[in-house]
Amino acid sequence: MKHLCLILFIVIHQLVFAQDKMEALGANLENFNYPFKVSYITLNLQGEQCKMAYMDVKPQKENGKVILLLHGKNFSGAYWGRTAKELAASGFRIIIPDQIGFGKSTKPYHLQYSFHLLASNTKALLDTLNISKTAVLGHSMGGMLAVRFALMYPGITEKLVLENPIGLEDYKLFTPYKPVDWWFQNELKNTYASIKKYQLENYYGGEWKPEYDPWVVMLAGWTLSPDYTRIAWNAARTYDMIITQPVLYEFSQLQAPTMLIIGQRDRTALSRNLADEKIRETLGNYPLLGKRTAEAIKGSELVEIEHVGHLPHIEAFGKFIAPLKSFLLK
């Protein structure tokens, strides 16, 4: 008992110390470093002028192929750094946007979010860069966006890769609806400790490594920002988008060659805690969901990575990048 108390004391002390050392981050992550040069395009959205940040990573020796990397909800384009470096070494040009409301992009005051809107913003970025063909890789929420993009722009999407996408089940069938205000109040409760606890338990199976730290620091730094209320409102509206705008019913309509990369330990399910206790444990079963989705997408390939959670490209890069490159270079 004394040993357990000592461990708890050390953990709590470390979390409090980390919180004290946290730096408040600006709404657009002005003081958070990205792995490559960040550029911007301007979009006029619903009466508000917004800046969309992106990285354009060009290889020394081009292979003529482009890939678009779409980030998840609790992340930004910054976490694609290692992936982009490896793909650039193989000759790919890599486009990495921060979606509006995320990362270094504008956090609008009044924007009605939809995956259609985010996809059209992404298409506007590609148009600005004169890119007419690209492979698309989406992780987590970015997987839902990647599906919507491929459905809206099949002529542009050469290949589609979904890495542990959320939305492989319809959350609103299993959990009661919560309004944006509820999600907003939930976001306001975030702290360094709660964010790290969530990621430790849901992403990494209880085993933490130092390379995971930046993705806690980014979110926790925002909680100390004087703009956090606006950041939280945007986060709440995108939660509502995810819950109310499923894409899984349209998987059969995808035309691009598709590969699913699924970490088998993943059990991510939005609003799981709101579900009935009997249903709760059945949600987020990625081994089952991956197989079901592969069956729904005609001709798709399924790569199952054992003992890996929600972020294969962070947790098990070698097991992630090898099948990805093989698929893209076919």
Secondary structure, 3 states (H helix, E strand, C coil): CHHHHHHHHHHHHHHHHHHHHCCCCCCCCCCCCCCCCCEEEEEEECCEEEEEEEEEECCCCCCCCEEEEECCCCCCHHHHHHHHHHHHHCCCEEEEECCCCCCCCCCCCCCCCCHHHHHHHHHHHHHHCCCCCEEEEEECHHHHHHHHHHHHCCCCEEEEEEECCCCCCCHHHCCCCCCHHHHHHHHHCCCHHHHHHHHHHHCCCCCCCHHHHHHHHHHHHHHCCCCHHHHHHHHHHHHHHHHHCCCHHHHHHCCCCEEEEEECCCCCCCCHHHCCHHHHCCCCCHHHHHHHHHHHCCCCEEEEECCCCCCHHHHCHHHHHHHHHHHHCC
